[in-house]
């Protein structure tokens, strides 16, 4: 029986909650298309029942939350969500009982989903860890937006993000060591409008405690690492930029924790700024 690949929405976090890394990308009217790779296959097959196969092409753990617009199918999916995939792993499972071809086609077209980096069953955030500032030593950087800021840092996925004013081309450094879990660097577009949400270049690093660091609004072709690389704190990983939903060139940095429903922004501290709650206009250096 032939298998069919289903578009699946892969989510990551930036200044605001945005869709990216997807097999299909919602396009903003008037802007050129952008195709962010998902490194994830979702396939279905009709074998009397519905067989679903998920294939993870990333060298890190990730998890998928499947959805259907059909209530009975969603109830069945709720029994398997979230589907956890190990590094370069695949999972196959079946839902529902015996169905005909017409019903199968309806179910197939109803499927969608979201995927996140990390594993919600093993994550154990080290709340005592002090992060290295992701900026050059010997220079001072102004904070454009701190934690719980009213502009965009006020939702569950970005509550504790910090924005650093940086000129385009400034070097961005890893705030903590880990494995490069995802990157995108092909966008050259940005502006102070939500239509640019999907156009941010980004790097995501999976840490040893299962949390994920995200660095966003990077320069086009400005990523200095590759997926699967092991990086150390303080290592150059990218060049800052002005891509995505931005009001000016800056680096958006956040730490999030995988949970069974979504990835959640968590509070973190930088070395020399322990427990600091930043506000617009603060300056940092190291």
N, C-alpha and C positions, 0 to 999 in steps of 0.2 A: 504494500500500500504506500502510495507516495506521501511524502511529508511536506508540510507547508510552513514556511517561515512567517512568523507573526511580528509586526512592528511592536517594539516595547520601549517605553519611555524610561530612560535612565536619568535619574535626578542627582544633581549635586548642588552645592551651596555657594553663593557668591554674596554680593552686597544685599541682594534680595533673593528669595527662593526662585530658582530658575530651572528650566529644563535644558538638559544638554546630554552629551554622550549617547544620543539616541539613534536608533536605526532610521528613524524619520525625525525631522526637525520641524516644529511649527514655525512657519516663516512669517516675518513681519512685513506687512504691506509696504511696498516701495523699496525694500532692502533686498540685496542679493541672497540667494539661498546659502545656508550654512549646514554642513554635514558633519556632525560630531560623531566619531565612531563609538560604538557601545562595547565592543569586544565581548558581546554576548549574543548567543543565538537562542531563540525560542521557536521550537518547531512542534507541530501537532500532526497526529496521524489518526485515521479512523480504523479502529480494529474492533468494531462492534461497540466499544466504548471510546472515549477520547483519551489518547495517549499524548502526554506533554513531555517534551525533552528540553532542558535548559543546558546550554554549554557555556562555560566561563573560559574566555581566552586571556584573562588577566592572570598574572603570577601572584595574586593575593586573594584572600577570602572576600566574598561579597554575598549579598543576599537579595532576593527578588520577592516583591509583593505583587501577586497576580490579581487582576480584577476582571470582572465581566459585567456587562450591562444587563445580563439575564439573572434574575434573583436566584433561581435554583442552582445555576452554575456558580454564582458567587458563594453560595452556602457550601458548595463542595470545595471551592478554592480556599475558603476560610479554614478548612481542616488541614491544609498543607502550608498555608502562609505562616511565617516567611519561609521561602525555600532557600536554604543555605548552601552555597557552593564553595568548595575549597579551591585552592589555587589550581588553575588549568583543569578543572573538574567538570563532570557532567552529571545530571540527575534526570532520571526518567520515572514518571509516575502516571497513574490513570485516574480519571474522575468519571463519575456517573456510570450508569449501567448500560445495557444494550440500547443503542440508538440507531436510527436510520441515517442515510447520507444527507438528507435535507436538514435534519436536526443538527448533524455534525457541522455542516457548512454555516449554519446560523451561530452555533457556539464558537466556531473558529473566528468568525468575523466580529464576535463580541469581546474577544480577549484583548486586554492591554495590561500594562503593569509598570512598576517602578523598580529600579535596582539601586543599591547603595553599597559603598565600599565598607568592608569590615564584617565582623561576626557578632551579632547581638548576644549570643549565648556565652561568649568567652571574654568579651571586653571587660576590663577591670581598670578604670582610669586611675593613674597615679596622681592623686591630687596634690602631692608634695613636690612634684617635679617643677623645676624652674626653667622656663624656656629662654633660649638665646634670642635676643632681638634680631629680626630678620633683615637688618640693615647694616651698612658699612660701619666699621669701627672708626672712631675719631671724628664722626660727624653728628650733627644734631638734626633730628627730624620732627616735624610738627605733626600732631595728631589731628586728622580731619574729622574723625568720628570715633567715639569710644563706645564702651559697652552700654547697652540699654538706651542708645541714642534714639531720638524720636524720628529721624529721617528714614533710615532703613534698618537699624539695628534694634528692632523691637518685636521680632517674631522668634518662634522657638528654634528656628534653624540658624539664626544669626545674632541672637541676644548678646553674646559675649565677644563678637568680632571687634577688631581694632583696625582702623584705616590710617595708614602712614602716607603723608604727602611725599611723593618721590617724583623726580623728573623722569621722562621717558628714557630708558636705557640704563638707569641705575641698577646696580647688581642687587639681587634678592638672595638671601642666604637661608639655609635650612634652620628653623628654630629648634628642631629636635631631629635626632637620627631616626632612620626607618627605611622602608622600602617605597620607592616611587610606584604608586598604585594606579595613577591615571594622569594623563596630560593632554592638553589641547593647545595649539599655538598657531592656528591658521587664520584667525580673524584679524582684520585691520580696522574694524569699525567700532565706534563707541560714541556715546553722547548722553546728555542728561534727559533721557526719555526712556520709558519702559520698553519701547519697541526694540531697544538694544539688549534686552535681557539675555538673549541666547548667544551674544557675540563676544563674551568674555573669554580670553585665554586663561588657562588655569593649570596648576600642578597640585596633585593630592599625594600626601605621604602617609602611609600606614605605620604607626608607631608600635613598639613592642607591647604596650599595654592595651592595644586594640583600638585606641583612639586614632583619629585622622586629622592631619593638618592640611588646610587648604590655603593656597596662595593664588589670588585672582587679579584680573585686569592687566595681565602681562603683555609685553610687546609681541607683535607678530614675529614668529620664528625666533622668539627670545627664550625658549626653554633650553637649559644647558645640560639636562639629564635625560635619561631614557626610562621608559617603563621597565620595572624590574631592578633598576639600579639600587644598591644600598648606599645611602648617604649618611654623613655625619653632621651633627649640629655645627653650624658655622660654615658649612660647605656652600659655595655658590651653586644655585640651582636654576636661576632664571634672570631675565631682565625686566624691570618694571615697565608698565605701559599705560595705555589709556583706552582699553577696549572694554566693551560691554556697557552696562548702565553706570555711567560715571559723570560726575560734574567737574572732573579734572583728573590729571594723572595721579595715581596713587596705588598703593598696595593694600589689598583687603586680605587680612589674615584672621583665620578662626580655627578653633579646635572643636570637633564634634564627636559625639559618642554614638555608635550604632545602637538603635533600639529596635524592637520587633515591629514597630509601626513606621519609624522614620529615623533620620539622623538628627540628633539634638545638640545644639550649641552648648558647650560647658565652659565654666569660668576657668581661667588659667592665669598664671603669673609669669612675668619676665624677671630674669636675674637683675637685681638692683631696683626692681619696682614691685616687690612682693605685695600681693593683695591690692595693688593699685587699681582704682577705678578711673579710667581715663575720661577726660572731657575734651571737647574741641578746643584747640589752642595749646594744650599741653605739649611739652617737648621732651624727647627721649634721646639718649645717646649711650654708647658703651665703648 
